[in-house]
Amino acid sequence: MNLSHRIGPPQFAARPGITGLAQVQGIDMSTPELLAKTDAQMLASLGLVEYFRYIVLTVLGRGAGDRVR
């Protein structure tokens, strides 16, 4: 069975990371449209400094968007 027809093509040409803008803003998988929009916004302006900023914010407790409830 080819799952690519069910799931669809990838939306971004980026590899998953440790955290991101959506996670630090508390956005989770219950709002997939908002999650995708936020990820696109992050990828459009992502640099090394911003990426490490997201990691620091996650370590400090802000990265709770995809937590298991």
N, CA, C, O and CB atoms as a CASP TS submission, in Angstrom:
PFRMAT TS
TARGET T0000
AUTHOR 0000-0000-0000
METHOD Language model
MODEL 1
PARENT N/A
ATOM      1  N   MET     1       0.849  -1.175   0.000  1.00  0.00           N
ATOM      2  CA  MET     1       0.000   0.000   0.000  1.00  0.00           C
ATOM      3  C   MET     1       0.896   1.241   0.000  1.00  0.00           C
ATOM      4  O   MET     1       1.836   1.329   0.790  1.00  0.00           O
ATOM      5  CB  MET     1      -0.967  -0.003   1.228  1.00  0.00           C
ATOM      6  N   ASN     2       0.614   2.166  -0.856  1.00  0.00           N
ATOM      7  CA  ASN     2       1.389   3.403  -0.939  1.00  0.00           C
ATOM      8  C   ASN     2       0.714   4.479  -0.092  1.00  0.00           C
ATOM      9  O   ASN     2      -0.342   4.989  -0.465  1.00  0.00           O
ATOM     10  CB  ASN     2       1.531   3.874  -2.417  1.00  0.00           C
ATOM     11  N   LEU     3       1.312   4.822   1.034  1.00  0.00           N
ATOM     12  CA  LEU     3       0.720   5.798   1.945  1.00  0.00           C
ATOM     13  C   LEU     3       0.850   7.237   1.464  1.00  0.00           C
ATOM     14  O   LEU     3       0.177   8.123   1.991  1.00  0.00           O
ATOM     15  CB  LEU     3       1.352   5.671   3.292  1.00  0.00           C
ATOM     16  N   SER     4       1.699   7.486   0.476  1.00  0.00           N
ATOM     17  CA  SER     4       1.874   8.860   0.019  1.00  0.00           C
ATOM     18  C   SER     4       0.583   9.423  -0.561  1.00  0.00           C
ATOM     19  O   SER     4       0.376  10.636  -0.532  1.00  0.00           O
ATOM     20  CB  SER     4       2.986   8.934  -1.017  1.00  0.00           C
ATOM     21  N   HIS     5      -0.288   8.567  -1.087  1.00  0.00           N
ATOM     22  CA  HIS     5      -1.563   9.044  -1.620  1.00  0.00           C
ATOM     23  C   HIS     5      -2.515   9.438  -0.505  1.00  0.00           C
ATOM     24  O   HIS     5      -3.330  10.344  -0.680  1.00  0.00           O
ATOM     25  CB  HIS     5      -2.204   7.979  -2.498  1.00  0.00           C
ATOM     26  N   ARG     6      -2.428   8.789   0.609  1.00  0.00           N
ATOM     27  CA  ARG     6      -3.288   9.110   1.741  1.00  0.00           C
ATOM     28  C   ARG     6      -2.802  10.340   2.490  1.00  0.00           C
ATOM     29  O   ARG     6      -3.594  11.209   2.854  1.00  0.00           O
ATOM     30  CB  ARG     6      -3.367   7.930   2.687  1.00  0.00           C
ATOM     31  N   ILE     7      -1.523  10.409   2.714  1.00  0.00           N
ATOM     32  CA  ILE     7      -0.961  11.470   3.535  1.00  0.00           C
ATOM     33  C   ILE     7      -0.692  12.718   2.710  1.00  0.00           C
ATOM     34  O   ILE     7      -0.872  13.833   3.198  1.00  0.00           O
ATOM     35  CB  ILE     7       0.321  11.000   4.204  1.00  0.00           C
ATOM     36  N   GLY     8      -0.271  12.548   1.487  1.00  0.00           N
ATOM     37  CA  GLY     8       0.039  13.684   0.643  1.00  0.00           C
ATOM     38  C   GLY     8       1.519  13.999   0.675  1.00  0.00           C
ATOM     39  O   GLY     8       2.259  13.468   1.504  1.00  0.00           O
ATOM     40  N   PRO     9       1.942  14.853  -0.218  1.00  0.00           N
ATOM     41  CA  PRO     9       3.356  15.194  -0.285  1.00  0.00           C
ATOM     42  C   PRO     9       3.780  16.055   0.895  1.00  0.00           C
ATOM     43  O   PRO     9       2.946  16.739   1.488  1.00  0.00           O
ATOM     44  CB  PRO     9       3.662  15.912  -1.586  1.00  0.00           C
ATOM     45  N   PRO    10       5.044  16.033   1.241  1.00  0.00           N
ATOM     46  CA  PRO    10       5.517  16.890   2.325  1.00  0.00           C
ATOM     47  C   PRO    10       5.306  18.358   1.973  1.00  0.00           C
ATOM     48  O   PRO    10       5.447  18.752   0.816  1.00  0.00           O
ATOM     49  CB  PRO    10       7.003  16.620   2.622  1.00  0.00           C
ATOM     50  N   GLN    11       4.976  19.146   2.956  1.00  0.00           N
ATOM     51  CA  GLN    11       4.721  20.563   2.742  1.00  0.00           C
ATOM     52  C   GLN    11       5.997  21.391   2.780  1.00  0.00           C
ATOM     53  O   GLN    11       6.056  22.458   2.169  1.00  0.00           O
ATOM     54  CB  GLN    11       3.753  21.073   3.776  1.00  0.00           C
ATOM     55  N   PHE    12       7.012  20.920   3.486  1.00  0.00           N
ATOM     56  CA  PHE    12       8.243  21.682   3.652  1.00  0.00           C
ATOM     57  C   PHE    12       9.442  20.839   3.285  1.00  0.00           C
ATOM     58  O   PHE    12       9.426  19.618   3.436  1.00  0.00           O
ATOM     59  CB  PHE    12       8.374  22.190   5.081  1.00  0.00           C
ATOM     60  N   ALA    13      10.471  21.486   2.810  1.00  0.00           N
ATOM     61  CA  ALA    13      11.723  20.788   2.504  1.00  0.00           C
ATOM     62  C   ALA    13      12.680  20.985   3.665  1.00  0.00           C
ATOM     63  O   ALA    13      13.822  21.401   3.468  1.00  0.00           O
ATOM     64  CB  ALA    13      12.353  21.303   1.169  1.00  0.00           C
ATOM     65  N   ALA    14      12.227  20.692   4.864  1.00  0.00           N
ATOM     66  CA  ALA    14      13.053  20.859   6.057  1.00  0.00           C
ATOM     67  C   ALA    14      12.989  19.586   6.886  1.00  0.00           C
ATOM     68  O   ALA    14      11.968  18.898   6.917  1.00  0.00           O
ATOM     69  CB  ALA    14      12.591  22.085   6.893  1.00  0.00           C
ATOM     70  N   ARG    15      14.076  19.290   7.545  1.00  0.00           N
ATOM     71  CA  ARG    15      14.107  18.118   8.416  1.00  0.00           C
ATOM     72  C   ARG    15      13.556  18.505   9.784  1.00  0.00           C
ATOM     73  O   ARG    15      13.701  19.653  10.204  1.00  0.00           O
ATOM     74  CB  ARG    15      15.552  17.547   8.540  1.00  0.00           C
ATOM     75  N   PRO    16      12.935  17.573  10.476  1.00  0.00           N
ATOM     76  CA  PRO    16      12.422  17.888  11.812  1.00  0.00           C
ATOM     77  C   PRO    16      13.553  18.219  12.773  1.00  0.00           C
ATOM     78  O   PRO    16      14.661  17.695  12.658  1.00  0.00           O
ATOM     79  CB  PRO    16      11.602  16.720  12.357  1.00  0.00           C
ATOM     80  N   GLY    17      13.261  19.078  13.700  1.00  0.00           N
ATOM     81  CA  GLY    17      14.258  19.481  14.684  1.00  0.00           C
ATOM     82  C   GLY    17      13.806  19.169  16.095  1.00  0.00           C
ATOM     83  O   GLY    17      12.822  18.459  16.298  1.00  0.00           O
ATOM     84  N   ILE    18      14.509  19.688  17.046  1.00  0.00           N
ATOM     85  CA  ILE    18      14.215  19.449  18.458  1.00  0.00           C
ATOM     86  C   ILE    18      12.973  20.217  18.890  1.00  0.00           C
ATOM     87  O   ILE    18      12.144  19.693  19.633  1.00  0.00           O
ATOM     88  CB  ILE    18      15.411  19.847  19.330  1.00  0.00           C
ATOM     89  N   THR    19      12.846  21.436  18.433  1.00  0.00           N
ATOM     90  CA  THR    19      11.740  22.299  18.817  1.00  0.00           C
ATOM     91  C   THR    19      11.515  23.323  17.720  1.00  0.00           C
ATOM     92  O   THR    19      12.184  23.287  16.688  1.00  0.00           O
ATOM     93  CB  THR    19      12.014  22.992  20.174  1.00  0.00           C
ATOM     94  N   GLY    20      10.598  24.213  17.931  1.00  0.00           N
ATOM     95  CA  GLY    20      10.331  25.234  16.926  1.00  0.00           C
ATOM     96  C   GLY    20       9.385  26.291  17.452  1.00  0.00           C
ATOM     97  O   GLY    20       8.980  26.263  18.615  1.00  0.00           O
ATOM     98  N   LEU    21       9.038  27.226  16.580  1.00  0.00           N
ATOM     99  CA  LEU    21       8.180  28.343  16.958  1.00  0.00           C
ATOM    100  C   LEU    21       6.810  27.868  17.451  1.00  0.00           C
ATOM    101  O   LEU    21       6.301  28.374  18.451  1.00  0.00           O
ATOM    102  CB  LEU    21       8.009  29.288  15.777  1.00  0.00           C
ATOM    103  N   ALA    22       6.222  26.909  16.760  1.00  0.00           N
ATOM    104  CA  ALA    22       4.901  26.418  17.178  1.00  0.00           C
ATOM    105  C   ALA    22       4.951  25.829  18.584  1.00  0.00           C
ATOM    106  O   ALA    22       4.052  26.068  19.391  1.00  0.00           O
ATOM    107  CB  ALA    22       4.382  25.363  16.187  1.00  0.00           C
ATOM    108  N   GLN    23       5.992  25.065  18.879  1.00  0.00           N
ATOM    109  CA  GLN    23       6.098  24.442  20.196  1.00  0.00           C
ATOM    110  C   GLN    23       6.264  25.490  21.294  1.00  0.00           C
ATOM    111  O   GLN    23       5.667  25.366  22.364  1.00  0.00           O
ATOM    112  CB  GLN    23       7.271  23.462  20.226  1.00  0.00           C
ATOM    113  N   VAL    24       7.061  26.508  21.040  1.00  0.00           N
ATOM    114  CA  VAL    24       7.273  27.529  22.078  1.00  0.00           C
ATOM    115  C   VAL    24       6.029  28.383  22.270  1.00  0.00           C
ATOM    116  O   VAL    24       5.830  28.959  23.339  1.00  0.00           O
ATOM    117  CB  VAL    24       8.468  28.423  21.718  1.00  0.00           C
ATOM    118  N   GLN    25       5.199  28.468  21.250  1.00  0.00           N
ATOM    119  CA  GLN    25       3.963  29.236  21.363  1.00  0.00           C
ATOM    120  C   GLN    25       2.805  28.390  21.878  1.00  0.00           C
ATOM    121  O   GLN    25       1.684  28.883  22.002  1.00  0.00           O
ATOM    122  CB  GLN    25       3.601  29.837  20.022  1.00  0.00           C
ATOM    123  N   GLY    26       3.067  27.113  22.178  1.00  0.00           N
ATOM    124  CA  GLY    26       2.035  26.253  22.749  1.00  0.00           C
ATOM    125  C   GLY    26       1.058  25.691  21.729  1.00  0.00           C
ATOM    126  O   GLY    26      -0.028  25.244  22.098  1.00  0.00           O
ATOM    127  N   ILE    27       1.423  25.706  20.460  1.00  0.00           N
ATOM    128  CA  ILE    27       0.551  25.187  19.406  1.00  0.00           C
ATOM    129  C   ILE    27       0.821  23.691  19.271  1.00  0.00           C
ATOM    130  O   ILE    27       1.970  23.268  19.148  1.00  0.00           O
ATOM    131  CB  ILE    27       0.790  25.935  18.039  1.00  0.00           C
ATOM    132  N   ASP    28      -0.245  22.895  19.294  1.00  0.00           N
ATOM    133  CA  ASP    28      -0.059  21.450  19.195  1.00  0.00           C
ATOM    134  C   ASP    28      -0.783  20.886  17.975  1.00  0.00           C
ATOM    135  O   ASP    28      -1.317  21.635  17.158  1.00  0.00           O
ATOM    136  CB  ASP    28      -0.557  20.760  20.469  1.00  0.00           C
ATOM    137  N   MET    29      -0.795  19.573  17.862  1.00  0.00           N
ATOM    138  CA  MET    29      -1.364  18.902  16.694  1.00  0.00           C
ATOM    139  C   MET    29      -2.885  18.985  16.619  1.00  0.00           C
ATOM    140  O   MET    29      -3.467  18.543  15.629  1.00  0.00           O
ATOM    141  CB  MET    29      -0.951  17.466  16.694  1.00  0.00           C
ATOM    142  N   SER    30      -3.543  19.538  17.632  1.00  0.00           N
ATOM    143  CA  SER    30      -4.998  19.645  17.577  1.00  0.00           C
ATOM    144  C   SER    30      -5.445  20.746  16.619  1.00  0.00           C
ATOM    145  O   SER    30      -6.619  20.808  16.253  1.00  0.00           O
ATOM    146  CB  SER    30      -5.559  19.907  18.969  1.00  0.00           C
ATOM    147  N   THR    31      -4.521  21.615  16.211  1.00  0.00           N
ATOM    148  CA  THR    31      -4.815  22.668  15.242  1.00  0.00           C
ATOM    149  C   THR    31      -3.806  22.579  14.097  1.00  0.00           C
ATOM    150  O   THR    31      -2.903  23.411  14.006  1.00  0.00           O
ATOM    151  CB  THR    31      -4.776  24.081  15.915  1.00  0.00           C
ATOM    152  N   PRO    32      -3.950  21.576  13.222  1.00  0.00           N
ATOM    153  CA  PRO    32      -2.931  21.344  12.195  1.00  0.00           C
ATOM    154  C   PRO    32      -2.735  22.511  11.222  1.00  0.00           C
ATOM    155  O   PRO    32      -1.617  22.745  10.763  1.00  0.00           O
ATOM    156  CB  PRO    32      -3.288  20.120  11.418  1.00  0.00           C
ATOM    157  N   GLU    33      -3.798  23.239  10.904  1.00  0.00           N
ATOM    158  CA  GLU    33      -3.649  24.368   9.989  1.00  0.00           C
ATOM    159  C   GLU    33      -2.786  25.454  10.612  1.00  0.00           C
ATOM    160  O   GLU    33      -1.895  25.997   9.959  1.00  0.00           O
ATOM    161  CB  GLU    33      -5.020  24.935   9.605  1.00  0.00           C
ATOM    162  N   LEU    34      -3.049  25.770  11.870  1.00  0.00           N
ATOM    163  CA  LEU    34      -2.259  26.784  12.577  1.00  0.00           C
ATOM    164  C   LEU    34      -0.822  26.315  12.759  1.00  0.00           C
ATOM    165  O   LEU    34       0.113  27.107  12.642  1.00  0.00           O
ATOM    166  CB  LEU    34      -2.888  27.105  13.946  1.00  0.00           C
ATOM    167  N   LEU    35      -0.646  25.038  13.042  1.00  0.00           N
ATOM    168  CA  LEU    35       0.687  24.468  13.198  1.00  0.00           C
ATOM    169  C   LEU    35       1.481  24.604  11.897  1.00  0.00           C
ATOM    170  O   LEU    35       2.642  25.012  11.918  1.00  0.00           O
ATOM    171  CB  LEU    35       0.596  22.989  13.621  1.00  0.00           C
ATOM    172  N   ALA    36       0.860  24.264  10.771  1.00  0.00           N
ATOM    173  CA  ALA    36       1.533  24.367   9.473  1.00  0.00           C
ATOM    174  C   ALA    36       1.859  25.814   9.133  1.00  0.00           C
ATOM    175  O   ALA    36       2.940  26.102   8.620  1.00  0.00           O
ATOM    176  CB  ALA    36       0.664  23.757   8.373  1.00  0.00           C
ATOM    177  N   LYS    37       0.937  26.721   9.413  1.00  0.00           N
ATOM    178  CA  LYS    37       1.160  28.150   9.137  1.00  0.00           C
ATOM    179  C   LYS    37       2.325  28.681   9.977  1.00  0.00           C
ATOM    180  O   LYS    37       3.165  29.432   9.480  1.00  0.00           O
ATOM    181  CB  LYS    37      -0.127  28.973   9.428  1.00  0.00           C
ATOM    182  N   THR    38       2.369  28.289  11.232  1.00  0.00           N
ATOM    183  CA  THR    38       3.441  28.733  12.133  1.00  0.00           C
ATOM    184  C   THR    38       4.776  28.141  11.717  1.00  0.00           C
ATOM    185  O   THR    38       5.795  28.830  11.747  1.00  0.00           O
ATOM    186  CB  THR    38       3.125  28.344  13.584  1.00  0.00           C
ATOM    187  N   ASP    39       4.782  26.867  11.328  1.00  0.00           N
ATOM    188  CA  ASP    39       6.022  26.245  10.843  1.00  0.00           C
ATOM    189  C   ASP    39       6.527  26.942   9.583  1.00  0.00           C
ATOM    190  O   ASP    39       7.729  27.164   9.435  1.00  0.00           O
ATOM    191  CB  ASP    39       5.799  24.748  10.561  1.00  0.00           C
ATOM    192  N   ALA    40       5.617  27.287   8.679  1.00  0.00           N
ATOM    193  CA  ALA    40       6.015  27.995   7.454  1.00  0.00           C
ATOM    194  C   ALA    40       6.602  29.355   7.786  1.00  0.00           C
ATOM    195  O   ALA    40       7.593  29.767   7.181  1.00  0.00           O
ATOM    196  CB  ALA    40       4.814  28.159   6.506  1.00  0.00           C
ATOM    197  N   GLN    41       6.004  30.057   8.739  1.00  0.00           N
ATOM    198  CA  GLN    41       6.509  31.360   9.180  1.00  0.00           C
ATOM    199  C   GLN    41       7.906  31.211   9.762  1.00  0.00           C
ATOM    200  O   GLN    41       8.790  32.020   9.479  1.00  0.00           O
ATOM    201  CB  GLN    41       5.561  31.992  10.220  1.00  0.00           C
ATOM    202  N   MET    42       8.105  30.187  10.567  1.00  0.00           N
ATOM    203  CA  MET    42       9.414  29.962  11.174  1.00  0.00           C
ATOM    204  C   MET    42      10.461  29.646  10.107  1.00  0.00           C
ATOM    205  O   MET    42      11.562  30.196  10.131  1.00  0.00           O
ATOM    206  CB  MET    42       9.339  28.821  12.201  1.00  0.00           C
ATOM    207  N   LEU    43      10.116  28.763   9.175  1.00  0.00           N
ATOM    208  CA  LEU    43      11.080  28.358   8.154  1.00  0.00           C
ATOM    209  C   LEU    43      11.469  29.501   7.229  1.00  0.00           C
ATOM    210  O   LEU    43      12.579  29.522   6.697  1.00  0.00           O
ATOM    211  CB  LEU    43      10.518  27.221   7.341  1.00  0.00           C
ATOM    212  N   ALA    44      10.563  30.449   7.037  1.00  0.00           N
ATOM    213  CA  ALA    44      10.853  31.586   6.154  1.00  0.00           C
ATOM    214  C   ALA    44      11.934  32.489   6.721  1.00  0.00           C
ATOM    215  O   ALA    44      12.621  33.180   5.968  1.00  0.00           O
ATOM    216  CB  ALA    44       9.593  32.395   5.911  1.00  0.00           C
ATOM    217  N   SER    45      12.093  32.491   8.032  1.00  0.00           N
ATOM    218  CA  SER    45      13.063  33.408   8.641  1.00  0.00           C
ATOM    219  C   SER    45      14.041  32.713   9.582  1.00  0.00           C
ATOM    220  O   SER    45      14.723  33.378  10.362  1.00  0.00           O
ATOM    221  CB  SER    45      12.337  34.489   9.393  1.00  0.00           C
ATOM    222  N   LEU    46      14.118  31.377   9.519  1.00  0.00           N
ATOM    223  CA  LEU    46      14.940  30.641  10.470  1.00  0.00           C
ATOM    224  C   LEU    46      16.429  30.811  10.197  1.00  0.00           C
ATOM    225  O   LEU    46      16.916  30.607   9.085  1.00  0.00           O
ATOM    226  CB  LEU    46      14.579  29.175  10.437  1.00  0.00           C
ATOM    227  N   GLY    47      17.116  31.185  11.240  1.00  0.00           N
ATOM    228  CA  GLY    47      18.569  31.267  11.205  1.00  0.00           C
ATOM    229  C   GLY    47      19.128  30.547  12.416  1.00  0.00           C
ATOM    230  O   GLY    47      18.375  30.058  13.258  1.00  0.00           O
ATOM    231  N   LEU    48      20.422  30.482  12.504  1.00  0.00           N
ATOM    232  CA  LEU    48      21.073  29.774  13.600  1.00  0.00           C
ATOM    233  C   LEU    48      20.721  30.372  14.959  1.00  0.00           C
ATOM    234  O   LEU    48      20.470  29.635  15.913  1.00  0.00           O
ATOM    235  CB  LEU    48      22.575  29.787  13.406  1.00  0.00           C
ATOM    236  N   VAL    49      20.701  31.693  15.053  1.00  0.00           N
ATOM    237  CA  VAL    49      20.391  32.367  16.324  1.00  0.00           C
ATOM    238  C   VAL    49      18.967  32.053  16.753  1.00  0.00           C
ATOM    239  O   VAL    49      18.727  31.740  17.919  1.00  0.00           O
ATOM    240  CB  VAL    49      20.583  33.897  16.196  1.00  0.00           C
ATOM    241  N   GLU    50      18.010  32.133  15.815  1.00  0.00           N
ATOM    242  CA  GLU    50      16.618  31.844  16.158  1.00  0.00           C
ATOM    243  C   GLU    50      16.437  30.396  16.601  1.00  0.00           C
ATOM    244  O   GLU    50      15.695  30.115  17.543  1.00  0.00           O
ATOM    245  CB  GLU    50      15.710  32.140  14.969  1.00  0.00           C
ATOM    246  N   TYR    51      17.118  29.480  15.917  1.00  0.00           N
ATOM    247  CA  TYR    51      16.986  28.074  16.266  1.00  0.00           C
ATOM    248  C   TYR    51      17.456  27.809  17.697  1.00  0.00           C
ATOM    249  O   TYR    51      16.790  27.104  18.455  1.00  0.00           O
ATOM    250  CB  TYR    51      17.774  27.212  15.285  1.00  0.00           C
ATOM    251  N   PHE    52      18.605  28.377  18.060  1.00  0.00           N
ATOM    252  CA  PHE    52      19.093  28.192  19.424  1.00  0.00           C
ATOM    253  C   PHE    52      18.214  28.914  20.434  1.00  0.00           C
ATOM    254  O   PHE    52      18.101  28.481  21.581  1.00  0.00           O
ATOM    255  CB  PHE    52      20.528  28.683  19.542  1.00  0.00           C
ATOM    256  N   ARG    53      17.593  30.007  20.018  1.00  0.00           N
ATOM    257  CA  ARG    53      16.644  30.705  20.901  1.00  0.00           C
ATOM    258  C   ARG    53      15.463  29.785  21.222  1.00  0.00           C
ATOM    259  O   ARG    53      15.025  29.715  22.370  1.00  0.00           O
ATOM    260  CB  ARG    53      16.140  32.030  20.241  1.00  0.00           C
ATOM    261  N   TYR    54      14.948  29.081  20.210  1.00  0.00           N
ATOM    262  CA  TYR    54      13.840  28.147  20.439  1.00  0.00           C
ATOM    263  C   TYR    54      14.260  27.017  21.383  1.00  0.00           C
ATOM    264  O   TYR    54      13.477  26.582  22.227  1.00  0.00           O
ATOM    265  CB  TYR    54      13.346  27.562  19.100  1.00  0.00           C
ATOM    266  N   ILE    55      15.486  26.553  21.235  1.00  0.00           N
ATOM    267  CA  ILE    55      15.982  25.495  22.122  1.00  0.00           C
ATOM    268  C   ILE    55      16.046  26.001  23.559  1.00  0.00           C
ATOM    269  O   ILE    55      15.603  25.307  24.474  1.00  0.00           O
ATOM    270  CB  ILE    55      17.377  25.003  21.664  1.00  0.00           C
ATOM    271  N   VAL    56      16.588  27.196  23.773  1.00  0.00           N
ATOM    272  CA  VAL    56      16.684  27.772  25.117  1.00  0.00           C
ATOM    273  C   VAL    56      15.287  27.957  25.707  1.00  0.00           C
ATOM    274  O   VAL    56      15.054  27.619  26.868  1.00  0.00           O
ATOM    275  CB  VAL    56      17.439  29.127  25.081  1.00  0.00           C
ATOM    276  N   LEU    57      14.359  28.492  24.913  1.00  0.00           N
ATOM    277  CA  LEU    57      12.989  28.673  25.411  1.00  0.00           C
ATOM    278  C   LEU    57      12.350  27.332  25.770  1.00  0.00           C
ATOM    279  O   LEU    57      11.590  27.250  26.735  1.00  0.00           O
ATOM    280  CB  LEU    57      12.128  29.400  24.361  1.00  0.00           C
ATOM    281  N   THR    58      12.645  26.300  25.017  1.00  0.00           N
ATOM    282  CA  THR    58      12.117  24.969  25.315  1.00  0.00           C
ATOM    283  C   THR    58      12.680  24.451  26.636  1.00  0.00           C
ATOM    284  O   THR    58      11.941  23.921  27.466  1.00  0.00           O
ATOM    285  CB  THR    58      12.447  23.989  24.175  1.00  0.00           C
ATOM    286  N   VAL    59      13.983  24.606  26.825  1.00  0.00           N
ATOM    287  CA  VAL    59      14.623  24.157  28.069  1.00  0.00           C
ATOM    288  C   VAL    59      14.054  24.913  29.269  1.00  0.00           C
ATOM    289  O   VAL    59      13.931  24.351  30.357  1.00  0.00           O
ATOM    290  CB  VAL    59      16.156  24.353  27.993  1.00  0.00           C
ATOM    291  N   LEU    60      13.709  26.182  29.072  1.00  0.00           N
ATOM    292  CA  LEU    60      13.154  26.987  30.152  1.00  0.00           C
ATOM    293  C   LEU    60      11.668  26.729  30.392  1.00  0.00           C
ATOM    294  O   LEU    60      11.054  27.355  31.256  1.00  0.00           O
ATOM    295  CB  LEU    60      13.368  28.440  29.855  1.00  0.00           C
ATOM    296  N   GLY    61      11.096  25.804  29.621  1.00  0.00           N
ATOM    297  CA  GLY    61       9.717  25.422  29.872  1.00  0.00           C
ATOM    298  C   GLY    61       8.694  26.002  28.922  1.00  0.00           C
ATOM    299  O   GLY    61       7.499  25.771  29.102  1.00  0.00           O
ATOM    300  N   ARG    62       9.115  26.736  27.929  1.00  0.00           N
ATOM    301  CA  ARG    62       8.146  27.315  26.986  1.00  0.00           C
ATOM    302  C   ARG    62       7.756  26.332  25.893  1.00  0.00           C
ATOM    303  O   ARG    62       6.723  26.531  25.253  1.00  0.00           O
ATOM    304  CB  ARG    62       8.716  28.577  26.354  1.00  0.00           C
ATOM    305  N   GLY    63       8.515  25.305  25.653  1.00  0.00           N
ATOM    306  CA  GLY    63       8.240  24.382  24.556  1.00  0.00           C
ATOM    307  C   GLY    63       7.302  23.271  24.946  1.00  0.00           C
ATOM    308  O   GLY    63       7.737  22.132  25.112  1.00  0.00           O
ATOM    309  N   ALA    64       6.034  23.564  25.096  1.00  0.00           N
ATOM    310  CA  ALA    64       5.069  22.568  25.527  1.00  0.00           C
ATOM    311  C   ALA    64       3.992  22.313  24.491  1.00  0.00           C
ATOM    312  O   ALA    64       2.984  21.678  24.804  1.00  0.00           O
ATOM    313  CB  ALA    64       4.436  22.992  26.814  1.00  0.00           C
ATOM    314  N   GLY    65       4.170  22.782  23.277  1.00  0.00           N
ATOM    315  CA  GLY    65       3.124  22.672  22.263  1.00  0.00           C
ATOM    316  C   GLY    65       2.772  21.252  21.874  1.00  0.00           C
ATOM    317  O   GLY    65       1.596  20.962  21.652  1.00  0.00           O
ATOM    318  N   ASP    66       3.728  20.366  21.782  1.00  0.00           N
ATOM    319  CA  ASP    66       3.457  18.993  21.359  1.00  0.00           C
ATOM    320  C   ASP    66       3.504  18.002  22.508  1.00  0.00           C
ATOM    321  O   ASP    66       3.717  16.811  22.285  1.00  0.00           O
ATOM    322  CB  ASP    66       4.441  18.578  20.303  1.00  0.00           C
ATOM    323  N   ARG    67       3.313  18.461  23.706  1.00  0.00           N
ATOM    324  CA  ARG    67       3.374  17.551  24.851  1.00  0.00           C
ATOM    325  C   ARG    67       2.217  16.564  24.817  1.00  0.00           C
ATOM    326  O   ARG    67       1.157  16.841  24.255  1.00  0.00           O
ATOM    327  CB  ARG    67       3.359  18.339  26.168  1.00  0.00           C
ATOM    328  N   VAL    68       2.437  15.436  25.415  1.00  0.00           N
ATOM    329  CA  VAL    68       1.391  14.416  25.537  1.00  0.00           C
ATOM    330  C   VAL    68       0.571  14.744  26.756  1.00  0.00           C
ATOM    331  O   VAL    68       1.104  14.975  27.841  1.00  0.00           O
ATOM    332  CB  VAL    68       1.987  12.975  25.634  1.00  0.00           C
ATOM    333  N   ARG    69      -0.728  14.761  26.569  1.00  0.00           N
ATOM    334  CA  ARG    69      -1.601  15.117  27.707  1.00  0.00           C
ATOM    335  C   ARG    69      -2.262  13.913  28.274  1.00  0.00           C
ATOM    336  O   ARG    69      -3.028  14.022  29.232  1.00  0.00           O
ATOM    337  CB  ARG    69      -2.656  16.121  27.296  1.00  0.00           C
TER
END
